[in-house]
Structure formats: C-alpha cells, structure tokens
Amino acid sequence: MTGMLGVLGQALIYVVPFLLVLTLVVTVHELGHFLTARAFGVKMERFSIGFGRAIFQRTDKRGVEWRLGWLPLGGYVKFAGDLDATGVPDKVGLEALKKDLIAAHGAGAEKDYLYFKPLWQRALVVAGGPLANFVLAIFIFTLLFSLVGVELRPARVMQVQPDSPAAVAGFLPGDLITRVNGKLIADGGEVTQVVALSSGDPVQFTVERAGADVQLTATPERKIEENPIAGRVSVGRIGLALGSSRDEVRHVRYGPIAAVGRGFQETGNILSTTFTYIGRIFSGRESGDQFSGPLGIAKASGALTNAAVAANPDPLAMAGNLLLTLTSFAAILSVGIGFLNLLPVPVLDGGHLMFYAYEAVARRPVAAQVQEAGYRVGLALLASLMLFATWNDLQKLNLFKFLGGLVS
C-alpha cells in the first residue's frame, strides 16, 4: 500500500504541474481567438477548456456556453455557423448559410458570423490565438525581469579539456568570452546555447585575454548527454568549462520599460532558437530527436517541480520558488504552442491563414474538396509529428526505466 501511494505521489508531481501549465497556456490561446472575435462582433456558441463531457458549463447572456471538459488536454472556441471540420466554408457553403440565416433571422443576420466578416478580420481572429501566446510569454518574462531579476554570470573559461575543439582553437583558462558569432555575450548560458545548436559548424569567438581581444574559431562536436530536465539529449560541445568568480556575478533587476524590452528579447530568442533548430533539420545537420511531446513536457515539468521542492526546505520559500519555476516554464511552453499553431498545416491556425492568403489572391475561398483533402493531410501530418515526438520522449527519457524506478 505504501509503495502504491509513493507511485501515485510521484505521478501527481509529474502530471499536476503539467496540466496546470498546459491549461493556462491553452486558455490564453483560446481567449486570444475569443476576444479578437468579440471585438469584431462575431457570434460564438461555445468556449471550452478541455474535451469530452462537461464537468462545468454555464451559458452567459450573449448565448455563449462556457464549458470545462473532463479531459484537460486542449480547448476550442466554436463559432456560430461552423459547417465542416476545416471551419472554412467554400463559396457554395457560404451562400447556403447566408440563405438559411436570412430565412431564420431576417436580412443582415449574416453580419454577425465569422465567415461573412472582411478577410482581414477573419485573419486576425485566427492569428489572435498564437499572438496571445506570445503576449503571455512577454508578460511573464517582463514580470520576472522586473520583480525577480536575473543573475548574469560572465562566460569565464575555467577549464579546457585536452584535445578538445576548444584546445585546438587556442582557448586558455582565464579567457573571458565577450562575443559569439559577433553577438555580445552577457551570460555564460548564451555561449552554451549557441554551441549546443552548432555541432559541425565553425563558431567565431571573441575573448578578452590580458586586456586584449583575441579571435578564436572552434567547431563543436556532437555529444550525447543525460540532462536532468530533458533526459537524453544530443548537443554540440567544444570542451570548455565556464564559470565566474563571486565578484563577477551580477544580480540585475530591470525597470518597467527595460523589462518589457527584455521580455520581447527573451521571447524572440526562443523563437530564433526554434527556427535555427528546424532549419538545421531541413539541412540535414540535426535529426529532430530533440522534439518533445506531452510525455517529455510532463517529465520536464515534474523534474522542475522536484528541483524547486528539493532546493527549499522552508515551505514558504519552496512555494515561491515552485511558482517562479512553473511560471517560467509556462512562458517557454506558450512560445512553443504559439509557434506550432502558426505552422502552415490546415488543421492548425497557420493552415487557416494559408487558406485566407489564397482567398486574398484568388478573390474566392478554397474549394470545399481541397479544404477537406488539406484537412485530412494536415491531421495525418500532425498525428505523425505527435507520434514522432512521443517516440523521441520514450528514447530520451527511457520511460520503462523511469516507470520501474517509480514502482521500486
């Protein structure tokens, strides 16, 4: 019985934080669609967080049903007049819908429906979800930079591994890395991030040595490592151990305006890293094995929760650190979900924007048959991506060993 309670406790540590963070991010995404649509006077039937049978539902005075489903793995906004799975009727469907609306409610009734709004308004409604995710991330990062601040640790070289790319390039202990590929460096983590995504590509370094700038070039080698948060990862390394003395570490809290700027910058950095990684996949320099699905995200949130709890024996400090950790994780996940939804896949927001782009050029909606075929292909692509990400999670996390550790 005690062992079973231990398993359930560990499961809750991994599942509950994941669901809390996911629910926050999904709710903000759907609110982005909802509030943009409401601003343009679009009639809506339902706002749902979660799928399946409702455990809570209420209809407001505007006729919108607010629903909480028992399966908290997503959400949706249902617009009045949805005709098909793609949510974008073709010309024939629009004409039929307009006739039905006029017959039921009188002339002009169609003006409250999304599909009869100007194209630019429909596009903004679709883009409202991903944009809300980016706004959430910027807002969270802004709060963290202004209220909590950040520790900046200069990229001081503490050790150079013999026969490593760094040793071949001429790095010496005591060197201070000030620029990587021409970009000014304020924290050692920035160096690690660039190197990790540059295996096989030469990286240009500017180091400060004895008061003078020295230019060095090193090509990272691919290494397989065990990460306590992400599991088994494949990253670039050059053989440097970075550190900094206590006197060099700075704790910086930003003012409101500077914090907003840093919030934009941090969100942009995550998007830039994502684009870089995807670009390297298409160029054959990455295998895509770092993509994660729900299992990997749940494992990461659980590991972060465990680390936050273990680092603070005081309950109040523990709660504060846990809140900060999960909030930061929510910002990162929000950027990822916003980016994913903008991919030009018909089942996603980006697919709808792609159809709207065609409509803007051709002056007519995409044919129903094309939309249906695109929806099926998009659904297959999304399912394949999820399967691929899940397989990656099983490989990286060694799930069976992980589950065995819970039981033992």
C-alpha positions as CSV (number, residue, x, y, z in Angstrom):
1,M,0.0,0.0,0.0
2,T,2.8,2.4,0.9
3,G,4.6,1.7,-2.4
4,M,1.4,2.4,-4.3
5,L,0.9,5.7,-2.5
6,G,4.5,6.5,-3.4
7,V,3.8,5.8,-7.1
8,L,0.7,7.9,-7.0
9,G,2.5,10.8,-5.3
10,Q,5.3,10.7,-7.9
11,A,2.7,10.6,-10.7
12,L,0.9,13.6,-9.3
13,I,4.2,15.5,-9.2
14,Y,4.7,15.0,-12.9
15,V,1.1,15.2,-14.1
16,V,-0.5,18.0,-12.0
17,P,2.1,20.7,-12.8
18,F,2.0,19.7,-16.5
19,L,-1.8,20.1,-16.6
20,L,-1.8,23.4,-14.7
21,V,0.8,24.9,-17.1
22,L,-0.9,23.5,-20.1
23,T,-4.3,24.7,-19.0
24,L,-3.0,28.2,-18.5
25,V,-1.3,28.3,-21.9
26,V,-4.3,26.8,-23.8
27,T,-6.8,29.1,-22.0
28,V,-4.8,32.2,-23.0
29,H,-4.6,30.8,-26.6
30,E,-8.3,30.4,-26.9
31,L,-9.0,33.7,-25.2
32,G,-6.9,35.3,-28.0
33,H,-9.3,33.9,-30.6
34,F,-12.4,34.7,-28.5
35,L,-11.6,38.3,-27.6
36,T,-10.5,39.2,-31.1
37,A,-13.7,37.7,-32.5
38,R,-15.8,39.5,-29.9
39,A,-14.1,42.8,-30.8
40,F,-15.3,42.4,-34.4
41,G,-18.8,41.4,-33.3
42,V,-18.6,37.7,-34.2
43,K,-21.2,35.4,-32.8
44,M,-19.9,32.4,-30.8
45,E,-21.6,29.4,-29.4
46,R,-19.0,27.8,-27.1
47,F,-15.7,28.4,-25.2
48,S,-14.3,25.2,-24.0
49,I,-11.2,24.3,-22.0
50,G,-10.7,20.5,-22.2
51,F,-12.6,18.0,-24.2
52,G,-15.2,15.3,-23.5
53,R,-18.2,15.5,-21.2
54,A,-18.5,18.8,-19.4
55,I,-17.8,18.9,-15.6
56,F,-18.9,22.6,-15.6
57,Q,-20.9,24.6,-18.0
58,R,-22.7,27.9,-18.0
59,T,-24.4,30.0,-20.7
60,D,-23.9,33.7,-20.5
61,K,-26.3,36.4,-21.5
62,R,-24.8,36.5,-25.0
63,G,-25.6,32.9,-25.5
64,V,-22.0,31.7,-25.2
65,E,-21.6,28.3,-23.4
66,W,-18.6,28.3,-21.1
67,R,-17.5,24.7,-20.6
68,L,-14.8,22.8,-18.7
69,G,-14.3,19.3,-20.2
70,W,-13.1,16.4,-18.1
71,L,-10.0,15.8,-20.4
72,P,-7.8,18.9,-19.9
73,L,-5.5,18.5,-22.9
74,G,-6.6,21.4,-25.1
75,G,-9.6,23.6,-25.8
76,Y,-11.5,25.4,-28.5
77,V,-13.8,28.2,-29.5
78,K,-16.9,27.2,-31.5
79,F,-18.1,30.0,-33.8
80,A,-21.7,30.1,-34.9
81,G,-22.3,28.7,-38.3
82,D,-19.4,26.2,-38.4
83,L,-20.2,24.0,-41.4
84,D,-17.3,21.5,-41.5
85,A,-14.2,20.2,-39.9
86,T,-12.0,22.8,-41.5
87,G,-14.2,25.6,-40.2
88,V,-13.9,27.5,-43.6
89,P,-16.9,27.0,-45.9
90,D,-16.4,27.3,-49.6
91,K,-18.5,29.7,-51.9
92,V,-21.4,27.3,-52.2
93,G,-21.5,26.7,-48.4
94,L,-21.4,30.4,-47.7
95,E,-24.3,31.1,-50.0
96,A,-26.4,28.3,-48.4
97,L,-25.5,29.5,-44.9
98,K,-26.5,33.1,-45.8
99,K,-29.9,32.0,-47.2
100,D,-30.6,30.0,-44.0
101,L,-29.6,32.9,-41.8
102,I,-31.8,35.4,-43.7
103,A,-34.7,33.0,-43.7
104,A,-34.4,32.4,-39.9
105,H,-33.4,35.9,-38.7
106,G,-34.0,38.4,-41.4
107,A,-31.8,40.4,-43.8
108,G,-28.4,41.3,-42.4
109,A,-28.2,38.4,-39.9
110,E,-25.1,37.1,-41.6
111,K,-23.1,40.1,-40.5
112,D,-22.6,38.5,-37.0
113,Y,-21.0,35.4,-38.4
114,L,-17.2,35.0,-38.8
115,Y,-17.4,33.8,-42.4
116,F,-19.1,37.0,-43.6
117,K,-16.6,39.3,-41.9
118,P,-13.9,41.1,-44.0
119,L,-10.9,38.9,-44.8
120,W,-8.6,40.9,-42.6
121,Q,-10.8,40.5,-39.6
122,R,-11.1,36.7,-40.1
123,A,-7.3,36.5,-40.4
124,L,-6.8,38.5,-37.2
125,V,-9.3,36.2,-35.3
126,V,-7.3,33.2,-36.4
127,A,-4.0,34.8,-35.6
128,G,-5.3,36.0,-32.2
129,G,-4.6,32.7,-30.5
130,P,-0.9,32.4,-31.3
131,L,-0.4,36.1,-30.8
132,A,-2.0,35.8,-27.3
133,N,0.6,33.0,-26.5
134,F,3.4,35.4,-27.4
135,V,1.9,38.2,-25.4
136,L,1.6,35.8,-22.4
137,A,5.3,34.9,-22.7
138,I,6.4,38.5,-23.0
139,F,4.2,39.4,-19.9
140,I,5.6,36.6,-17.8
141,F,9.2,37.4,-18.7
142,T,8.6,41.1,-18.1
143,L,7.3,40.3,-14.6
144,L,10.3,38.0,-13.9
145,F,12.9,40.5,-15.1
146,S,11.3,43.4,-13.2
147,L,10.2,41.7,-9.9
148,V,12.8,38.9,-9.5
149,G,15.6,39.9,-11.8
150,V,18.3,37.7,-13.3
151,E,21.8,36.7,-12.3
152,L,24.4,37.4,-15.1
153,R,27.4,35.2,-14.9
154,P,30.2,36.2,-17.3
155,A,31.5,33.5,-19.6
156,R,34.9,33.0,-17.9
157,V,36.8,29.9,-19.1
158,M,37.7,27.8,-16.0
159,Q,39.0,24.7,-17.7
160,V,39.8,23.5,-21.3
161,Q,39.6,19.8,-22.0
162,P,42.8,18.4,-23.6
163,D,42.5,17.6,-27.4
164,S,39.0,19.2,-27.5
165,P,37.9,21.6,-30.2
166,A,38.4,24.4,-27.7
167,A,42.0,23.3,-27.0
168,V,42.7,23.1,-30.8
169,A,41.2,26.6,-31.2
170,G,43.6,28.0,-28.6
171,F,41.3,28.7,-25.6
172,L,43.1,29.2,-22.3
173,P,41.9,29.2,-18.7
174,G,41.0,32.7,-17.6
175,D,39.8,33.8,-21.1
176,L,36.6,35.9,-21.0
177,I,34.2,35.2,-23.9
178,T,32.7,38.5,-24.9
179,R,31.2,37.8,-28.3
180,V,29.9,34.7,-30.1
181,N,29.4,35.0,-33.9
182,G,29.6,38.7,-33.5
183,K,26.9,38.9,-30.8
184,L,27.7,40.5,-27.5
185,I,27.6,38.0,-24.6
186,A,26.4,38.9,-21.1
187,D,26.0,35.4,-19.6
188,G,27.7,32.1,-20.0
189,G,24.4,30.4,-20.8
190,E,24.3,32.3,-24.1
191,V,27.5,30.7,-25.1
192,T,26.3,27.2,-24.2
193,Q,23.1,27.7,-26.1
194,V,24.8,28.7,-29.4
195,V,27.4,25.9,-29.1
196,A,24.7,23.3,-28.4
197,L,23.0,24.1,-31.7
198,S,26.2,24.4,-33.8
199,S,27.6,20.9,-34.0
200,G,29.7,20.6,-37.2
201,D,29.6,24.4,-37.9
202,P,32.5,26.7,-37.1
203,V,31.7,29.2,-34.3
204,Q,33.5,32.5,-34.1
205,F,34.5,33.6,-30.6
206,T,35.9,36.9,-29.3
207,V,37.7,36.5,-26.0
208,E,39.3,39.0,-23.7
209,R,42.8,37.9,-22.7
210,A,45.3,40.1,-20.8
211,G,43.3,43.2,-21.7
212,A,43.3,42.5,-25.5
213,D,40.7,40.9,-27.8
214,V,41.6,37.6,-29.3
215,Q,39.7,36.0,-32.2
216,L,39.2,32.2,-32.0
217,T,37.3,29.6,-34.1
218,A,36.1,26.3,-32.8
219,T,33.8,23.7,-34.3
220,P,31.5,21.9,-31.8
221,E,31.4,18.1,-31.7
222,R,28.1,16.3,-31.2
223,K,27.8,14.7,-27.7
224,I,25.1,12.5,-26.2
225,E,24.4,13.6,-22.6
226,E,21.9,13.0,-19.8
227,N,20.0,16.1,-18.9
228,P,18.1,16.1,-15.6
229,I,15.3,18.0,-17.1
230,A,15.1,17.0,-20.8
231,G,16.5,13.5,-20.5
232,R,19.0,12.1,-23.1
233,V,20.0,15.0,-25.4
234,S,22.2,15.3,-28.4
235,V,24.1,18.6,-28.4
236,G,27.2,20.4,-29.6
237,R,30.2,20.8,-27.2
238,I,33.7,22.3,-27.6
239,G,35.2,21.1,-24.3
240,L,35.0,24.2,-22.2
241,A,34.0,24.5,-18.5
242,L,32.7,28.0,-17.9
243,G,32.4,29.8,-14.6
244,S,32.8,33.1,-12.9
245,S,34.1,34.4,-9.6
246,R,31.7,35.7,-7.0
247,D,32.8,39.3,-7.7
248,E,31.9,38.9,-11.4
249,V,28.3,37.7,-10.8
250,R,25.7,40.5,-11.1
251,H,22.1,40.4,-10.0
252,V,20.1,42.7,-12.2
253,R,16.5,43.9,-11.8
254,Y,15.2,45.8,-14.7
255,G,12.9,48.9,-14.7
256,P,9.4,48.6,-16.3
257,I,10.4,49.7,-19.8
258,A,13.7,47.8,-19.8
259,A,11.9,44.7,-18.5
260,V,9.4,44.8,-21.4
261,G,12.3,45.1,-23.8
262,R,13.9,42.0,-22.2
263,G,10.6,40.2,-22.3
264,F,10.4,40.8,-26.1
265,Q,14.1,39.8,-26.4
266,E,13.7,36.5,-24.5
267,T,10.6,35.6,-26.5
268,G,12.5,36.4,-29.7
269,N,15.4,34.3,-28.5
270,I,13.2,31.2,-28.0
271,L,11.7,31.7,-31.5
272,S,15.1,32.2,-33.0
273,T,16.4,29.0,-31.4
274,T,13.4,27.1,-32.7
275,F,13.8,28.4,-36.2
276,T,17.6,27.6,-36.1
277,Y,16.9,24.0,-35.0
278,I,14.2,23.4,-37.6
279,G,16.5,24.9,-40.3
280,R,19.3,22.5,-39.3
281,I,16.8,19.6,-39.5
282,F,15.9,20.5,-43.1
283,S,19.6,20.9,-44.0
284,G,20.4,17.5,-42.5
285,R,22.5,18.7,-39.6
286,E,20.0,17.7,-37.0
287,S,17.9,14.5,-36.8
288,G,14.9,16.1,-35.0
289,D,15.4,13.8,-32.0
290,Q,15.0,16.8,-29.6
291,F,11.3,17.3,-30.4
292,S,9.2,16.5,-27.4
293,G,5.5,15.7,-27.0
294,P,3.3,15.5,-23.9
295,L,5.4,12.9,-22.2
296,G,8.6,15.0,-22.5
297,I,6.8,18.1,-21.4
298,A,5.2,16.3,-18.4
299,K,8.7,14.9,-17.5
300,A,10.3,18.3,-17.7
301,S,7.6,20.0,-15.6
302,G,7.8,17.2,-13.0
303,A,11.6,17.4,-12.9
304,L,11.4,21.2,-12.4
305,T,8.9,20.7,-9.7
306,N,11.1,18.2,-7.9
307,A,14.1,20.5,-8.2
308,A,12.2,23.5,-6.8
309,V,10.9,21.5,-3.9
310,A,14.2,19.9,-3.0
311,A,16.1,23.3,-3.1
312,N,13.9,24.9,-0.4
313,P,13.2,23.2,2.9
314,D,11.2,26.2,4.1
315,P,7.6,25.8,2.9
316,L,7.1,29.5,2.0
317,A,10.4,29.7,0.1
318,M,9.5,26.3,-1.6
319,A,6.1,27.6,-2.7
320,G,7.7,30.8,-4.1
321,N,10.4,29.0,-6.0
322,L,7.9,26.5,-7.3
323,L,5.7,29.3,-8.6
324,L,8.6,31.0,-10.3
325,T,9.8,27.8,-11.9
326,L,6.4,26.8,-13.3
327,T,5.7,30.4,-14.4
328,S,8.9,30.5,-16.4
329,F,8.1,27.1,-17.8
330,A,4.7,28.3,-18.9
331,A,6.3,31.2,-20.8
332,I,8.5,28.9,-22.7
333,L,5.7,26.5,-23.4
334,S,3.5,29.3,-24.5
335,V,6.0,30.4,-27.2
336,G,6.2,26.8,-28.4
337,I,2.5,26.4,-28.7
338,G,2.1,29.8,-30.4
339,F,4.8,28.8,-32.9
340,L,3.4,25.4,-33.5
341,N,-0.1,26.8,-34.3
342,L,1.3,29.1,-36.9
343,L,2.7,26.3,-39.0
344,P,1.0,26.2,-42.4
345,V,-0.8,22.9,-41.7
346,P,-4.6,23.0,-42.5
347,V,-5.7,21.6,-39.1
348,L,-3.8,24.4,-37.3
349,D,-4.2,28.2,-37.2
350,G,-1.5,28.6,-39.8
351,G,-3.4,26.4,-42.2
352,H,-6.4,28.7,-41.9
353,L,-4.2,31.7,-42.6
354,M,-2.8,29.9,-45.6
355,F,-6.4,29.4,-46.9
356,Y,-7.1,33.1,-46.3
357,A,-3.9,34.1,-48.2
358,Y,-5.2,32.1,-51.2
359,E,-8.6,33.8,-50.9
360,A,-6.9,37.2,-50.8
361,V,-5.1,36.5,-54.1
362,A,-7.8,34.4,-55.9
363,R,-10.8,36.5,-54.6
364,R,-12.7,33.4,-53.6
365,P,-12.4,30.8,-50.8
366,V,-10.6,27.5,-51.4
367,A,-12.8,24.8,-52.9
368,A,-14.5,22.5,-50.3
369,Q,-12.9,19.4,-51.8
370,V,-9.4,21.0,-51.5
371,Q,-10.1,22.1,-47.9
372,E,-11.3,18.6,-46.9
373,A,-8.3,17.0,-48.5
374,G,-6.0,19.5,-46.8
375,Y,-7.6,18.9,-43.5
376,R,-7.0,15.1,-43.8
377,V,-3.4,15.6,-44.9
378,G,-2.9,18.1,-42.0
379,L,-4.4,15.8,-39.5
380,A,-2.1,13.0,-40.7
381,L,0.9,15.3,-40.5
382,L,0.0,16.4,-37.0
383,A,-0.6,12.8,-35.9
384,S,2.8,11.8,-37.4
385,L,4.5,14.7,-35.6
386,M,2.9,13.7,-32.3
387,L,4.0,10.0,-32.8
388,F,7.5,11.1,-33.7
389,A,7.7,13.4,-30.6
390,T,6.4,10.6,-28.4
391,W,8.9,8.2,-29.8
392,N,11.6,10.7,-29.0
393,D,10.3,11.0,-25.5
394,L,10.4,7.3,-25.0
395,Q,14.0,7.2,-26.3
396,K,15.3,10.2,-24.4
397,L,13.6,9.6,-21.1
398,N,14.0,5.8,-21.1
399,L,10.4,5.6,-19.9
400,F,10.4,2.0,-18.9
401,K,13.3,2.5,-16.6
402,F,11.6,5.7,-15.3
403,L,8.4,3.8,-14.5
404,G,10.4,1.0,-13.0
405,G,12.0,3.5,-10.7
406,L,8.6,4.7,-9.5
407,V,7.5,1.2,-8.7
408,S,10.7,0.1,-6.9
